[in-house]
Amino acid sequence: MAVLAARLEAGRQLYNAVLSEGLTRLELVRNSELYNQAKLVPKTNKKERDTAFKKAREAYRFSDYDLQYFANAIAIASVWIKSNLDAQTIQKIATRAFKTLERLIYGKANKARFKQKGQFASLEGKTNKQGIRWTGSSVEWLGLKLSGIIDSNDPVLLHGLNSRIKYVRLVRRIINQKTYWYAQLVCEGLAYQKPKNVIGDGIVGIDLGVSTVAIVGDNQTIWQPFAEELTSKQKKIRRLQRKMDRQRRANNPDNFNPNGTVKKGVKRWHTSKRYKKTANKKREIDRKQAGHRKSLHGQLVNQTLALGKTVKTEKVNVKAWQQIYGKSIGFKAPSSFQSELVRKAESAGGTVLKFSTRKTALSQTCLCGNRQKKSLSQRVHNCSECGLRMQRDIFSAYLSRYVDPKTETLSIPSARNGWLGMEQSLLDGWRSGSNQSARTATSSKSPINNGSELMSSNPIAREESEPVRANETCYASWNLMPLGMG
């Protein structure tokens, strides 16, 4: 696999060269008179404004096509790059660099980062006819023929192989400090749907919180801790981070000030074998956690879509959550769950509709029309006007089903009419979620086993385990295929 490693390195060097040239051209565009004139065009006149910016970019040859032309020139000048990369792969590398610059232009990234050695982990082609291509049971590329390890009993794999392949991507992954190579076949069509993952036709309301999630469908309510099974390895990660910092300081004493801070300016960092070993341990923990988290998100998304493929939810500001609950947000990644939900819902022919929390104020609104503010610690909706009592997250998820996303208004009469038919489902979801929280609180290390002690030990179960009915009136691709081990 040394040949593949050399080709990845050639791709990395070419990517950095194209990115550097793109940054230079982007700076020229931004300092040009044409660009400053384009900024003066009113945003209401979108067509004229776009045309003005396009002229500024064309003047300094800043486009995907121009960077592809530059990448081809670099490859021709370097015999080594040309011998390791085909024309289509070179063009895709240039496109990749251009997309990085586009994120910088549109404010989706603060900085364009160059790839250091070992960070460039994938190469792809443009079609399955030339360059990197799949030929039925193996990958062929510039004289290399790599046989794939195919599980003939995997229906997901067979579905992908029977679809039309658009292009192939080679990916290098390091697992337990061993290098594995995978072929990702990007296929045309819809992804394989497992028989157990049935898609419903109803409307689903979701209230996603930092620690819990409430999902209300037509006939079922799910209220549970968010990504509960995800085991935190934060303590072990922190120990490894401290060890890495000590090793880094010991190997580079001249890069630090007497007070322990890093010196400013350009520095050369030396890494020892022990430092690399520690870093690999941390990387492996992060990889396992990310894989487990992705699996849990996928299971919850499938549960949601089983209730219905039209999903309504509030626009939660995950960035604001990060300022308060940084570690928890980084650990559970609710934004990743939202992205997966949108992707799968749209793939199933459904949609995810989002609306503002300020206009609807679902957590403060009751079926009777009464609004009362609640602190974050108050987890039960208990109306002072009509006496309706319900778990706060479940009630917000229920109300979101009756919000018009276009006008961002809640139809209280419709929510009131649907209440009698769904109240028992909401109460069952509340009771089930409370029991689950109680079981979570009593771990194998806890000496508490008695039922009464269990309820008194868990604040969620203590407050919410006895709900009272006070008002009687949820691109086409497939699994990676290992090609071999380096």
C-alpha positions as CSV (number, residue, x, y, z in Angstrom):
1,M,0.0,0.0,0.0
2,A,3.1,2.2,-0.2
3,V,2.0,3.3,-3.7
4,L,-1.4,4.5,-2.4
5,A,0.3,6.4,0.5
6,A,2.6,8.1,-2.1
7,R,-0.3,9.1,-4.2
8,L,-2.1,10.6,-1.2
9,E,1.0,12.6,-0.4
10,A,1.1,13.9,-4.0
11,G,-2.5,14.9,-3.7
12,R,-1.8,16.7,-0.5
13,Q,1.1,18.7,-2.0
14,L,-1.0,19.6,-5.0
15,Y,-4.0,20.6,-2.8
16,N,-1.8,23.0,-0.8
17,A,-0.3,24.5,-3.9
18,V,-3.8,25.2,-5.4
19,L,-5.1,26.5,-2.1
20,S,-2.2,28.9,-1.8
21,E,-2.7,30.2,-5.3
22,G,-6.4,30.5,-4.7
23,L,-5.9,32.6,-1.5
24,T,-3.6,34.9,-3.5
25,R,-6.2,35.4,-6.2
26,L,-8.9,35.9,-3.7
27,E,-6.9,38.6,-2.0
28,L,-6.4,40.4,-5.3
29,V,-10.2,40.2,-6.0
30,R,-11.1,41.6,-2.6
31,N,-8.6,44.5,-3.1
32,S,-9.8,45.3,-6.6
33,E,-11.9,48.3,-7.7
34,L,-14.5,46.0,-9.3
35,Y,-15.1,44.2,-6.1
36,N,-15.6,47.4,-4.1
37,Q,-18.0,48.6,-6.7
38,A,-19.9,45.3,-6.5
39,K,-20.3,45.8,-2.7
40,L,-22.1,49.1,-3.4
41,V,-24.8,47.4,-5.4
42,P,-27.9,47.0,-3.1
43,K,-28.6,43.5,-1.9
44,T,-32.2,43.9,-3.1
45,N,-30.9,43.9,-6.7
46,K,-29.6,40.3,-6.5
47,K,-29.0,39.7,-10.2
48,E,-27.0,42.9,-10.8
49,R,-25.0,42.3,-7.6
50,D,-24.1,38.7,-8.6
51,T,-23.0,39.8,-12.0
52,A,-20.8,42.5,-10.6
53,F,-19.1,40.0,-8.2
54,K,-18.7,37.6,-11.1
55,K,-16.8,40.2,-13.2
56,A,-14.5,40.9,-10.3
57,R,-13.6,37.2,-10.0
58,E,-13.2,36.8,-13.7
59,A,-10.7,39.7,-13.8
60,Y,-8.3,37.8,-11.6
61,R,-9.2,34.2,-12.8
62,F,-10.7,33.2,-9.6
63,S,-13.0,30.2,-10.4
64,D,-13.2,26.5,-10.2
65,Y,-12.2,26.1,-13.9
66,D,-9.2,28.5,-13.5
67,L,-7.9,26.6,-10.5
68,Q,-8.2,23.3,-12.3
69,Y,-6.1,24.8,-15.1
70,F,-3.5,25.9,-12.6
71,A,-3.5,22.4,-11.0
72,N,-2.9,20.8,-14.4
73,A,0.0,23.2,-15.0
74,I,1.5,22.3,-11.6
75,A,1.2,18.6,-12.3
76,I,2.8,19.0,-15.7
77,A,5.7,20.8,-14.1
78,S,6.2,18.1,-11.5
79,V,7.0,14.7,-13.0
80,W,6.4,13.0,-9.6
81,I,2.8,14.5,-9.2
82,K,1.9,13.7,-12.8
83,S,3.1,10.1,-12.5
84,N,1.0,9.5,-9.3
85,L,-2.2,11.3,-10.2
86,D,-4.4,11.1,-13.3
87,A,-6.1,14.2,-14.9
88,Q,-9.5,13.7,-13.4
89,T,-8.1,13.3,-9.8
90,I,-6.1,16.4,-10.3
91,Q,-9.2,18.4,-11.3
92,K,-11.2,17.1,-8.3
93,I,-8.3,18.1,-6.0
94,A,-8.5,21.6,-7.5
95,T,-12.3,21.7,-7.0
96,R,-11.9,20.6,-3.4
97,A,-9.6,23.6,-2.8
98,F,-12.0,25.9,-4.5
99,K,-14.9,24.7,-2.3
100,T,-12.7,25.5,0.7
101,L,-12.2,29.0,-0.5
102,E,-16.0,29.3,-1.2
103,R,-16.7,28.5,2.5
104,L,-14.3,31.3,3.4
105,I,-16.0,33.8,1.0
106,Y,-19.5,33.1,2.3
107,G,-18.5,33.3,6.0
108,K,-18.9,29.5,6.7
109,A,-15.3,29.3,7.7
110,N,-12.9,31.7,9.4
111,K,-9.7,30.4,7.9
112,A,-8.5,28.2,5.1
113,R,-6.2,25.6,6.6
114,F,-3.4,23.8,4.7
115,K,-3.2,20.0,5.0
116,Q,-0.2,18.8,7.0
117,K,1.5,15.5,6.4
118,G,-0.9,12.7,7.2
119,Q,-4.0,14.9,7.2
120,F,-5.0,14.3,3.5
121,A,-6.9,11.0,3.7
122,S,-8.9,10.7,0.5
123,L,-8.8,10.9,-3.3
124,E,-11.7,10.6,-5.8
125,G,-12.4,10.6,-9.5
126,K,-15.0,12.3,-11.6
127,T,-16.5,9.3,-13.4
128,N,-16.3,5.5,-13.2
129,K,-14.9,5.3,-16.8
130,Q,-11.5,6.8,-16.3
131,G,-9.0,7.3,-13.5
132,I,-10.1,5.7,-10.2
133,R,-12.8,3.2,-11.2
134,W,-14.6,0.2,-9.9
135,T,-14.6,-2.8,-12.3
136,G,-17.0,-5.2,-10.6
137,S,-14.9,-6.7,-7.8
138,S,-11.8,-4.4,-7.6
139,V,-10.5,-0.9,-7.9
140,E,-8.2,0.0,-10.8
141,W,-6.2,3.1,-11.0
142,L,-3.0,3.9,-13.0
143,G,-1.8,0.3,-13.2
144,L,-2.9,-0.7,-9.7
145,K,-5.6,-3.3,-9.2
146,L,-6.9,-3.7,-5.7
147,S,-9.4,-6.5,-5.0
148,G,-12.2,-5.6,-2.7
149,I,-13.4,-7.6,0.3
150,I,-17.1,-8.1,-0.4
151,D,-19.6,-9.6,2.0
152,S,-22.1,-11.3,-0.3
153,N,-24.7,-11.6,2.5
154,D,-24.8,-7.9,3.2
155,P,-28.0,-6.5,1.5
156,V,-26.8,-2.9,1.8
157,L,-23.5,-3.7,0.0
158,L,-25.4,-5.7,-2.7
159,H,-27.8,-2.8,-3.3
160,G,-24.9,-0.4,-3.9
161,L,-23.1,-2.8,-6.2
162,N,-26.3,-3.2,-8.3
163,S,-26.7,0.6,-8.7
164,R,-25.0,2.7,-11.3
165,I,-21.7,3.9,-9.9
166,K,-21.0,7.6,-10.6
167,Y,-17.5,7.8,-9.2
168,V,-15.1,6.1,-6.7
169,R,-13.4,7.6,-3.7
170,L,-10.4,6.0,-2.0
171,V,-10.2,6.6,1.8
172,R,-7.4,5.9,4.2
173,R,-8.3,5.3,7.8
174,I,-6.2,4.5,10.8
175,I,-7.8,2.0,13.3
176,N,-5.9,0.8,16.3
177,Q,-2.7,2.3,14.8
178,K,-3.2,0.2,11.7
179,T,-3.8,1.6,8.2
180,Y,-6.9,0.4,6.3
181,W,-8.0,1.4,2.8
182,Y,-11.6,1.6,1.7
183,A,-13.4,2.2,-1.5
184,Q,-16.5,4.4,-1.3
185,L,-18.7,3.9,-4.3
186,V,-20.9,7.0,-4.9
187,C,-24.0,5.5,-6.6
188,E,-27.0,6.9,-8.4
189,G,-30.4,6.3,-6.8
190,L,-31.8,5.9,-3.3
191,A,-30.0,4.3,-0.4
192,Y,-31.1,0.9,0.7
193,Q,-33.9,0.9,3.3
194,K,-33.8,-2.0,5.8
195,P,-37.2,-3.7,6.3
196,K,-37.2,-2.8,10.0
197,N,-36.9,0.9,9.2
198,V,-40.4,1.6,8.1
199,I,-41.3,5.2,7.1
200,G,-44.5,6.6,8.5
201,D,-46.8,9.1,6.9
202,G,-47.8,11.2,9.9
203,I,-46.7,14.5,11.4
204,V,-44.1,14.4,14.0
205,G,-43.2,17.1,16.6
206,I,-39.7,17.2,18.1
207,D,-38.4,19.2,21.1
208,L,-34.6,18.7,21.2
209,G,-32.8,19.7,24.3
210,V,-29.3,19.5,25.7
211,S,-29.9,16.4,27.7
212,T,-33.3,15.1,26.5
213,V,-35.4,14.8,23.4
214,A,-39.2,14.5,23.1
215,I,-40.8,13.1,19.9
216,V,-44.6,13.1,19.5
217,G,-46.2,11.3,16.6
218,D,-49.9,10.5,15.9
219,N,-50.0,7.4,18.1
220,Q,-46.8,7.3,20.1
221,T,-44.7,9.6,22.3
222,I,-41.0,9.1,22.9
223,W,-39.3,11.1,25.7
224,Q,-35.8,10.0,26.7
225,P,-32.3,11.2,27.4
226,F,-30.5,12.3,24.3
227,A,-27.7,9.8,23.3
228,E,-28.0,8.2,26.7
229,E,-26.0,5.1,25.8
230,L,-23.0,7.2,24.7
231,T,-20.3,6.5,27.4
232,S,-18.2,9.6,28.2
233,K,-14.5,9.1,28.0
234,Q,-13.8,12.7,29.0
235,K,-11.7,11.9,32.1
236,K,-9.5,9.5,30.1
237,I,-9.2,12.1,27.3
238,R,-8.2,14.8,29.7
239,R,-5.5,12.6,31.2
240,L,-4.1,12.0,27.7
241,Q,-4.3,15.7,26.8
242,R,-2.3,16.6,30.0
243,K,0.3,13.9,29.2
244,M,0.6,15.2,25.6
245,D,1.1,18.7,26.9
246,R,3.9,17.6,29.2
247,Q,5.6,15.7,26.4
248,R,5.2,18.6,24.0
249,R,6.8,21.0,26.5
250,A,9.6,18.6,27.3
251,N,10.4,18.2,23.6
252,N,10.2,22.0,22.7
253,P,11.4,24.0,25.8
254,D,12.5,26.9,23.5
255,N,9.0,27.4,22.2
256,F,7.5,28.5,25.6
257,N,7.9,31.6,27.7
258,P,9.0,31.5,31.4
259,N,5.3,31.8,32.4
260,G,4.3,28.7,30.4
261,T,2.7,30.5,27.5
262,V,3.6,29.7,23.8
263,K,6.0,32.2,22.2
264,K,4.7,34.2,19.3
265,G,6.0,33.9,15.7
266,V,7.1,30.9,13.6
267,K,8.3,27.9,15.5
268,R,9.5,24.4,14.8
269,W,7.8,21.7,16.8
270,H,9.5,18.4,17.6
271,T,7.4,15.3,18.4
272,S,8.8,12.2,20.1
273,K,7.7,8.6,19.6
274,R,6.0,8.7,23.0
275,Y,4.1,11.8,22.1
276,K,2.9,10.1,18.9
277,K,1.9,7.0,20.8
278,T,-0.1,9.1,23.3
279,A,-1.8,11.0,20.5
280,N,-2.7,7.8,18.7
281,K,-4.4,6.6,21.9
282,K,-6.5,9.8,22.1
283,R,-7.3,9.6,18.4
284,E,-8.6,6.0,18.8
285,I,-10.9,7.0,21.7
286,D,-12.3,9.9,19.7
287,R,-12.9,7.6,16.7
288,K,-14.8,5.1,18.8
289,Q,-16.9,7.8,20.4
290,A,-17.7,9.4,17.1
291,G,-18.7,6.0,15.6
292,H,-21.0,5.2,18.6
293,R,-22.5,8.6,18.5
294,K,-23.3,8.3,14.8
295,S,-24.9,5.0,15.3
296,L,-27.1,6.3,18.2
297,H,-28.2,9.3,16.1
298,G,-29.1,7.0,13.2
299,Q,-31.3,4.9,15.5
300,L,-33.1,7.9,16.9
301,V,-33.7,9.3,13.4
302,N,-35.1,6.0,12.3
303,Q,-37.4,6.0,15.3
304,T,-38.6,9.4,14.4
305,L,-39.3,8.7,10.8
306,A,-41.2,5.6,11.7
307,L,-43.8,7.9,13.3
308,G,-43.9,10.2,10.2
309,K,-41.8,11.8,7.6
310,T,-43.1,15.4,8.0
311,V,-41.2,16.7,11.0
312,K,-41.8,20.0,12.8
313,T,-39.3,21.4,15.2
314,E,-38.0,24.7,16.7
315,K,-34.9,26.4,15.4
316,V,-32.6,25.6,18.3
317,N,-29.4,27.6,18.5
318,V,-26.7,25.0,19.1
319,K,-23.9,27.6,19.0
320,A,-25.6,29.4,21.9
321,W,-25.8,26.1,23.8
322,Q,-22.0,25.6,23.2
323,Q,-21.3,28.7,25.3
324,I,-23.0,27.2,28.3
325,Y,-22.9,23.5,27.8
326,G,-19.7,23.2,25.7
327,K,-18.5,19.7,26.7
328,S,-22.0,18.2,26.6
329,I,-22.7,19.7,23.2
330,G,-19.4,18.6,21.8
331,F,-19.9,15.1,23.2
332,K,-23.5,14.5,22.1
333,A,-23.5,16.6,18.9
334,P,-27.2,17.6,18.6
335,S,-26.4,19.5,15.4
336,S,-25.2,16.3,13.8
337,F,-28.5,14.6,14.7
338,Q,-30.4,17.4,13.1
339,S,-28.4,17.2,9.9
340,E,-28.9,13.4,9.7
341,L,-32.7,13.9,10.4
342,V,-33.0,16.4,7.5
343,R,-31.0,14.1,5.1
344,K,-33.0,11.0,5.8
345,A,-36.3,12.7,5.8
346,E,-35.7,14.3,2.4
347,S,-34.4,11.0,1.1
348,A,-37.7,9.4,2.2
349,G,-39.7,12.0,0.4
350,G,-40.5,14.0,3.6
351,T,-39.3,17.3,5.0
352,V,-38.1,18.9,8.2
353,L,-39.9,22.2,8.9
354,K,-38.3,24.6,11.4
355,F,-39.8,27.7,13.0
356,S,-38.7,30.4,15.4
357,T,-38.8,29.9,19.1
358,R,-39.4,33.6,19.8
359,K,-42.6,33.8,17.8
360,T,-44.2,30.6,19.0
361,A,-42.9,30.3,22.6
362,L,-44.2,26.8,22.9
363,S,-42.7,26.2,26.3
364,Q,-44.7,29.2,27.7
365,T,-48.0,28.5,25.9
366,C,-51.0,26.5,27.1
367,L,-54.0,25.0,25.3
368,C,-56.2,27.6,27.0
369,G,-54.2,30.4,25.4
370,N,-52.5,31.4,28.7
371,R,-48.8,32.3,28.5
372,Q,-46.5,32.1,31.5
373,K,-42.7,32.2,31.7
374,K,-40.8,29.3,33.1
375,S,-37.3,28.9,34.3
376,L,-35.1,26.2,32.8
377,S,-35.3,24.3,36.0
378,Q,-39.1,24.0,35.8
379,R,-39.5,20.8,33.7
380,V,-43.3,20.4,34.2
381,H,-45.9,22.6,32.4
382,N,-48.6,23.3,35.1
383,C,-51.0,25.9,33.9
384,S,-52.3,28.3,36.6
385,E,-55.4,29.1,34.5
386,C,-56.8,25.7,33.4
387,G,-54.7,23.3,35.6
388,L,-53.3,21.3,32.6
389,R,-50.2,19.4,33.7
390,M,-47.7,17.8,31.3
391,Q,-44.0,17.3,31.0
392,R,-42.6,20.5,29.5
393,D,-40.6,18.9,26.6
394,I,-43.4,16.6,25.6
395,F,-45.9,19.4,25.6
396,S,-43.7,21.6,23.4
397,A,-43.2,18.7,21.0
398,Y,-47.0,18.2,20.9
399,L,-47.7,21.9,20.2
400,S,-45.1,22.0,17.4
401,R,-47.3,19.7,15.4
402,Y,-49.8,22.5,15.1
403,V,-47.4,25.3,14.1
404,D,-47.6,26.7,10.5
405,P,-43.9,27.0,9.5
406,K,-44.7,29.6,6.9
407,T,-46.4,32.1,9.2
408,E,-44.6,30.7,12.3
409,T,-47.9,30.8,14.3
410,L,-49.4,28.2,16.6
411,S,-53.0,27.1,16.0
412,I,-54.3,26.7,19.5
413,P,-57.8,25.6,18.5
414,S,-56.3,22.8,16.4
415,A,-54.0,21.8,19.3
416,R,-57.0,21.8,21.6
417,N,-59.1,19.6,19.3
418,G,-56.3,17.0,19.0
419,W,-55.6,16.9,22.7
420,L,-58.3,14.4,23.8
421,G,-57.2,11.8,21.2
422,M,-53.5,12.0,22.2
423,E,-53.5,12.8,25.9
424,Q,-53.0,9.2,26.9
425,S,-50.1,8.7,24.4
426,L,-48.4,11.8,25.9
427,L,-48.9,10.5,29.5
428,D,-47.6,7.1,28.5
429,G,-44.5,8.7,27.0
430,W,-44.0,10.8,30.1
431,R,-44.3,7.8,32.4
432,S,-42.0,5.6,30.3
433,G,-39.4,8.3,30.1
434,S,-39.5,8.9,33.9
435,N,-39.0,5.2,34.6
436,Q,-36.1,5.1,32.1
437,S,-34.5,8.1,33.9
438,A,-35.0,6.3,37.2
439,R,-33.3,3.2,35.9
440,T,-30.4,5.2,34.6
441,A,-29.9,6.9,37.9
442,T,-29.7,3.6,39.7
443,S,-26.6,2.1,38.2
444,S,-24.8,-1.1,39.2
445,K,-22.6,0.9,41.5
446,S,-25.5,2.4,43.4
447,P,-26.7,0.6,46.6
448,I,-30.2,1.8,46.1
449,N,-32.6,-0.9,44.8
450,N,-35.8,-0.3,46.7
451,G,-38.5,1.4,44.6
452,S,-39.3,4.2,47.0
453,E,-35.6,5.0,47.5
454,L,-35.3,4.9,43.7
455,M,-37.9,7.7,43.2
456,S,-36.5,9.8,46.0
457,S,-32.9,9.6,44.7
458,N,-33.7,10.7,41.2
459,P,-35.0,14.4,40.8
460,I,-36.5,13.7,37.4
461,A,-38.4,10.6,38.6
462,R,-39.3,12.3,41.9
463,E,-41.0,15.2,40.2
464,E,-42.3,13.6,37.0
465,S,-42.9,9.9,37.8
466,E,-46.6,10.4,38.7
467,P,-48.2,12.4,35.8
468,V,-51.7,13.5,36.6
469,R,-54.5,13.9,34.0
470,A,-55.7,17.3,35.0
471,N,-57.7,18.2,31.9
472,E,-60.4,15.9,30.7
473,T,-62.0,18.2,28.1
474,C,-41.0,11.3,14.7
475,Y,-26.5,11.2,-1.2
476,A,-26.9,7.7,-2.0
477,S,-24.0,5.7,-0.5
478,W,-23.4,2.5,1.4
479,N,-21.0,0.7,3.7
480,L,-17.3,1.1,3.1
481,M,-15.5,-1.9,1.7
482,P,-12.0,-2.7,3.0
483,L,-9.6,-3.3,0.2
484,G,-6.7,-4.4,2.4
485,M,-4.5,-3.6,5.3
486,G,-1.2,-1.8,5.2
